[in-house]
Amino acid sequence: MQTTTQQTTQWQELDLQHHMHPFTDHVDLYQVKPQIMVRGEGVYIYDSEGQQLLDGMAGLWCVNVGYGRDEIVDAVAQQMRQLPYYNNFFKTSTPPTLELAHELSKLTPEGVNYFFFANSGSEANDTNIRLVQTYWSLLGKPEKKVLISRHNAYHGSTIAGASLTGMVAMHDIHAVPIPDIVHIANPDWYASGGTVEPQEFGVQTALALEQKILELGADNIAAFFAEPIQGAGGVIVPPASYWPEIQRICKKYDVLLVVDEVITGFGRTGQWFGSHTYSIKPDLMTLAKGLSSGYLPIAASAVGERMADVFRKKEGRFMHGYTYGGHPAAACAALKNIEIMQREHLVTQVGSDTGPYFQQQLATLLDHPWVSYVRGEGLMACVVLSPDKARRAAFAPLGFISNLVRNQCFANGLVTRAVGDGLVFSPPLTITRLQIDELVTKLRKSLDDVYRTHA
Ligand code: PXG
């Protein structure tokens, strides 16, 4: 696609006049001007000025099979010619939706075989709240309604999703958080100061769940919502001791475990799901992003047997649904996406080769005076910066330097995202060792560029 600087200026003008952006300070945006992305191929995207950028974020943690997959486009086009839309509301279904549910049942952890479709992770989490509360009502325990989530969790941006989300900046309006949602500590060992050994810290943090359950009464607690690894919160990798303890607690107090796999799903951690990585047995899972690699919007609530049994056997209509839930064209995109991941053995590649290599190469940055900590799993990672590594001090204001480095990365042809004092990465699963080297080289150069002017 040939574009000109004149076109870029026109698009930026249209943006200013007509387009409101998510999670954006618009005053700031129009000082720097939006960058207009026009094309993607493999792990690279191209802007309207012809700049090539290595997409270290796979869009927004989602383009797992990379850009430019014509076979997904063809599968979608074929379905759209045959039947562009039909719904699943009133005793109808479409073949792609059913085939997708079947394929997913083969990939999700044992006992998770029943799927309710939505169009985004936020919607799927709204659905999950309804599924959880309906489940307890059907069992005659409607008082089990409190949902426990964690600080810095991200579960979406709808009113309910933002309420589950543990980022206080998103609880800025009266409607959020909705009632009966509480937040507990997360297993961020680095932020805790690191005074306690990681495995002990993992157990201690998990016990915050037990304390909250005891405080509010197990009879009132419906579910615990958590990402296997917190993504948007800064790729918070839990110590190995954390998830076994969480599962013990959920079991003991009969609290449903909802595992939000929107980022960790579909190979990101080097296994199909984060639940496999941490041996989690979910009652319910949230799937989105990598489900279709972002080619079309689709999401799902993956329902475990325990809950599915109740919904299958108890009479009563499930009063919930989205016009486009299980959209046949989006289901085709997801099916083709999964087929590609399987054919190219992408999950194994991430688990045994590129994932460990990525973590290893990022860790070489620890010799940089600002790089204080590198954490991650598979192809998701966070590089944490500090002006005083021994004290793990934060920059003032928080995120000031990481945002400059982020901007410098873009200038040097690398997409990343600043989270607090960290830079997060989640490249397409197709990234090669050579492209990982390119990513790390560009990151080091960007760190050096900013260090020279701001140290
Ligand atoms: N759960 C998790 C774990 C997520 O990461 C959602 C739910 C919501 O999905 P939708 O499709 O409604 O956006 C997400 C989304 C970021 C960023 O800046 C992360 C997400 C979305 C937008 C930005 O890291 N994650």
Residues whose N, C-alpha, C, O or C-beta is under 5 A from the ligand:
A	BS01	PXG	L60 S120 G121 S122 E123 Y154 H155 G156 E227 G231 A232 D260 V262 I263 A288
